[in-house]
């Protein structure tokens, strides 16, 4: 019979075990491997002046944590954000390939590692992602609203939470010329559904394709760090 951890993973529930208490040594600052995987691992950015908050950044299909980190590294560094950019266990995230499981387990271990090593509070983490990573961020974030205060989804395709916990605040952006995940079939349908389900969603459209403009990264991170709640229609 499946054990309790198996059932939790099937619901997309992250198991984070560590209490914060560590701190990053100066020699360990900058970008380096996560160090928890073998062929598929991930990358970490430690800011120069101490971490304000943990950001978990999820790559798109066929991507990697290292490539995802290139998108967010400089804006995160300037804001004092510690970034965890894990690799999916396969070419994309588990729920897209058939169901929650191996990526949920790896992410739980990775967040535990970051909290215990760098002294950040995991229950104040931010979750972001692009493309398939945005779909996974929405799906996983809604099921772990007790862990993630806010979710940023850049060009998501869908949302598929196996459970709902809490009411994290959500930022969605999408390019009107996106041909990979067309906006009419994706965010223009997703956002009204999320709002109808009671989530406060900030939504932006921009004149480009399947990309994340630097200005959108900047605005979404500012939103994530701002006090208060966005209005449901904002």
Buried (B, 14 or more C-beta within 10 A) or exposed (E): EEEEEEEBBBBBBBBBEBEBEBEBEEEEBBBEEBEBBEEBBBBBBBBEEBBBBBBBBBBBBEBBBBBBBEBBBEBBBEBBBBBBBBBBBBEBBBBBBEBBBBBBBBBBBBBBBBBBBBBBEBEBBBBBBBBBBBBBBBBBBBBBBEBBBBBBBBBBBBBBBBBBBEEBBBBBBBBBEBEBBBBEEBBBEBBEEBBEEEBBBBBBBBEBBBBBBEEBBBBBBEBBBEEEEBEBEE
